[in-house]
Amino acid sequence: MKKRMTTTGGNPIGDNQNSLSAGARGPLLMQDYQLIEKLAHQNRERIPERVVHAKGSGAFGTLKITHDISKYTKANVLQLGVETPMLIRFSTVAGERGAADAERDVRGFAMKFYTKEGNWDLVGNNTPVFFVKDPMKFPDFIHTQKRHPRTNMRSTTAMWDFWSLSPESLHQVTILMSDRGIPKTLRNMNGYGSHTYSLIDDKNERVYVKFHFKTAQGIETMSNADAEAVVAKDRESSQRDLYESIESGNFPKWNFQIQIMTEEQTKEAPFNPFDLTKIWPHADYPMIEVGEFELNRNPQNYFAEIEQSAFSPSNVVPGISWSPDKMLQARVLSYADAHRYRIGTHYEMLPVNRPLSEVNTYHADGPMRLDEPKGSDAYYEPNSFDGPEEDKQYVEPPFAIDGDGYRYDHREDSDDYYSQPRALFNLMNGYQKQQLFSNIAEAMGGVPKNIVDRQLALFKKIDPGYATGVSKALSMQ
Ligand code: NDP
């Protein structure tokens, strides 16, 4: 027998087809609570979309550790043989909730591991670096990716104006404009923790770490023309591919690897290892195998499990922590803050965000307080009523700070923005270079000449061939 339909208060509904009206032709009666409740809920079916990474697709899976890295970390989730349930949310950055998937953009690669020691969130991208290295520049950068306030259209002028005035963006711009700038599917791209994090061992000693997730499906990409043909027919191409692959039992996998630097190595490195616009060269900091993850379950309800999912680098477990990376430090604060606004103060009580381990806080009331705390006299801390207490064994070792901090970081002004993009440029074969040149030229449509020239001068510092390649592609437009 079918279940009886009810109001949210559980009262049986007698008629869900007709409003309650004074006569057959109306008007309607104010007491028709069922109609009012239905319309009121419709008005509230959306939460604010994410300011960035609004369009996303998610799935559940399992992380499995296949190698022993216990000499670097005491984190239970990273011990040999441990399997941990996880959620991943892939996304584009700039487009709104309804944007097409097959667009040239960085892809978000956000992971939540439901570990025995609380949630570990790794909010990565499909690129190892980012456009800026100081959070002071982040809102301005994002404004250039969003709509122009007057035209309500995206502005290529704003993008190249900002990039050409921010040479630290060259590395990420080169990756974005390369053949990897439009992944064929979400399954065919790598994920990177991007930021430098740290690992802490059972002697409470810290090393620094980069996290890498290499696709087992192989890298596959789309050209601009391929992507245009896809978008013309299907705006949800990434969502469809991920959903259908998992539904058909074709579970995508990624290999999990890390790079390590000791405290001493961070001091000796010829670049700032905490700069988000830099990678750690593989030859100097070799990749170390850790494990793999597989995605094997689609969400049952997109809104409840993906739209309401909330990832924040503030979620770290004992044995995994942050680094002095300025962008990471800002995200530790900013992501949780975004979710409190977007979802509600107690957003981590929602089933998809709730840790599997016990949660014992003294945070009190507020939106989304979903649990039913048992009456207790221990509602503040310290208390004499057996309430939860801190445990000093989890105090982390301090960061070694270089001590030359200054708000306007002159030392960083002389930073090298060119060597690493040059290394990438030199890795590209002839076809990839041509793709890079024509993708940039196409993306520069309508940009004033003085801005284009300023950007070409930056490309020239990477490699004269880079600048002339883009110039030629522009003249062919
Ligand atoms: P390596 O030759 O050891 O590594 C090169 C890396 O570049 C590989 O991981 C490769 O990925 C990746 N790659 C190849 N083509 C592209 C592309 N079009 N866009 C993005 N990544 C690409 O050299 P290094 O470690 O010295 O790095 C050289 C340059 O490679 C860096 O400056 C950086 O731009 C790029 N890179 C480096 C990474 C790192 O962590 N060291 C990570 C990703 C990129 P794959 O193995 O999948 O082919």
Boltz pocket constraint, residues with backbone or C-beta under 6 A from the ligand:
constraints:
  - pocket:
      binder: B
      contacts: [[A, 128], [A, 174], [A, 175], [A, 178], [A, 179], [A, 180], [A, 190], [A, 219], [A, 279], [A, 280], [A, 281], [A, 282], [A, 283], [A, 419], [A, 420], [A, 421], [A, 423], [A, 424], [A, 427]]
      max_distance: 6.0
